[in-house]
Amino acid sequence: MKIKKQLKNATFEYDEEKKSFTISGVDELYSAVELNKVYAFAFMRFVVRVAQRNWLKTKKTPNKNKEPMPLEEGRLENSDQMVFLEE
């Protein structure tokens, strides 16, 4: 049985009979990698480690000793925040 997941720029395929994992790019003739079960497992461990590292990375907290800057009219303290004007 083959399990296949096709994305926009890559295709992932697992073949249970051959116990192989294939990663292929947009142009399948020139950019394909076939891994046996040992290397596929090692690759998956690598992917999980990278994902956990990025997920668990602590964000830098701003220095709490600094006084907040006064807001000027029309200027936001944090550009990601939205201001709703009540009339």
PyMOL commands that set and color helices and strands:
alter all, ss='L'
color gray80, all
select helices_A, chain A and resi 37-56
alter helices_A, ss='H'
color red, helices_A
select strands_A, chain A and resi 2-6+10-15+20-25+32-36
alter strands_A, ss='S'
color yellow, strands_A
deselect
rebuild
show_as cartoon
